[in-house]
Amino acid sequence: DVVGSDLTMMDFAYEYNIDGSELRVTGRRAGAELAATIVSGGRPNEQRLRVEGKLYPSSVIVLYPVLYGLEVGREHSFRVYNGEIQAVAEVTQRITGYERSELFSGNAFRVETAMAGQRVTTWIGPEGTPVFELAMHGTMISFLEDSASATRYLALASLNKKESLVEYSLVRPDHPIDNPRAVSSLGIALSGMDRLPPSDAWQRCTAVRQEVTCEMRRASGAREAGAVLPPEQLRARDLEPSVTVQSTDPSIRRLAEAILGGATSTEEGIARILRWLEYNVEKAPLDVFSALDVLQQRQAECQGHAYLYTALARAAGIPTRVVNGLAYSEQFNGFLYHSWTESLDGASWQAVDPTFGQTVADATHIKLIEGEQLADLLPLLDWVGKVKIRVLSVEHQKP
């Protein structure tokens, strides 16, 4: 980041690498506009954001109170551009104390920071150096140490990264669910959430005291003949390309045409895309940034399968959106955070799970949020490790 003397944003260039995929974000603040070029899967996308007033890069969040005041009781509020989620977010900070702890040496100012629903506590020493930090309800810990110690720790931590993440994010219900892929109806009680999950034709959620009860019913496959969808369900973005779902890219369009050529119905088109994914994209513990990453690497986790399915469906003219939530894992005897999709077939939104190869997803899928951008996923971070589930009822599809 190149910043002014007051830490305001001028130019920026970010590069993110994860499991072999790369995301590059470059740009600058010019007047009332932020202009960025976002490259994912080797293809550039232009971003233009209207921004009034001062804007800072997210990298200066811990520096801001050092420059503008660390007095106990002081509060700060400012906006930042976060290159990882490619969005502008409001940041609020409050200096809540000056204290000593066994976690660090000497005294330090305690700074409570909130951004996009996420809360972080940072302790900043008198010289302005952050010495300790807690995030995600204390499960993510950062502290100041020498580079040799940090390198040794990272080498050890990388060996059990996936196992630790799965164990932390796993939500074990009060009793296991048999044959989850054949569940046609599921009733549950959720706790540990600060907002109500969405309700639609296949999922109904209501707040009951300190819990949320939800009932999911697997779609029967029947279409609502002659029904007209309300305008809010016909969002343009369900057919448009995005940074993560590059549905107008020539390689995506050519592939969609090859897969769906001759298909006589939306239902057949959905089945053809799922069949192609099953034979051509490996299910592997690899994170990606976009549909093109999956097409190029031919392997991904559930989110990558959802991205590529959505890109191919939109390229074929099928309105499709990515949804995120929880789905039951027979392997782990509990619910794991999962991504799948919803496609519009006639006048009905149909839950489709590209990872499980389900043209109609089973009823253990609990939708928590919709969205394909990284910024859309931020609320999930505040629920991981907190959500608890009680199973109220289970019905299986009849043979």
Secondary structure, 3 states (H helix, E strand, C coil): CEECCCCCEEEEEEEEEECCEEEEEEEEEECCEEEEEEEECCEEEEEEEECCCCCEEHHHCCCHHHHHCCCCCCEEEEEEEECCCCEEEEEEEEEEEEEECCCCCCEEEEEEEEECCEEEEEEECCCCCEEEEEECCCCEEEECCCHHHHHHHHHHHHHHHHHHHHHHHCECCCCCCCCHHHEEEEEEEEECCCCCCCCCCCEEEEEECCEEEEEEECCCCCCCCCCCCCHHHCCHHHCCCCCCCCCCCHHHHHHHHHHHCCCCCHHHHHHHHHHHHHHHCEECCCCCCCHHHHHHHCEECHHHHHHHHHHHHHHCCCCEEEEEEEEEECCCCEEEEEEEEEEEECCEEEEEECCCCECCCCCCCEEEEECCCHHHHHHHHCCCCCCEEEEEEEEECCC
